[in-house]
Amino acid sequence: MHRRVLQVPPVAGRLRISRDVVLQRSSTTDGITVLSDAPAMAGELMTLTLVSAAGDTELEVIAIASRPHIVEGAMRHLIQLALAPTTSLPDEEAVDGDPRI
């Protein structure tokens, strides 16, 4: 009998996918809302990198909700984010620039 399949124990890993997003300002929702080309799953833990002339700031965030949104005839996704429990927001002046994920 020949072995054709070698079973190995499961290995944990981390995959990081970079996507550009547009930070949305909203007076009606708490937290952070971004516009993305891709949806997110509720509970998904992500790193949001705020890019500005003052330097990059990384925030650990959790996806709360994701819903489709049409922008100029193209499908996008509005993703509501909350800060992870160990993260705090930086000063607003420090992130005045082009936020990206």
Secondary structure as UniProt FT lines:
FT   STRAND          21..24
FT   STRAND          32..36
FT   TURN            42..43
FT   STRAND          45..51
FT   TURN            53..54
FT   STRAND          57..71
FT   TURN            72..73
FT   STRAND          74..83
FT   TURN            85..86
FT   HELIX           92..95
FT   STRAND          98..100
//
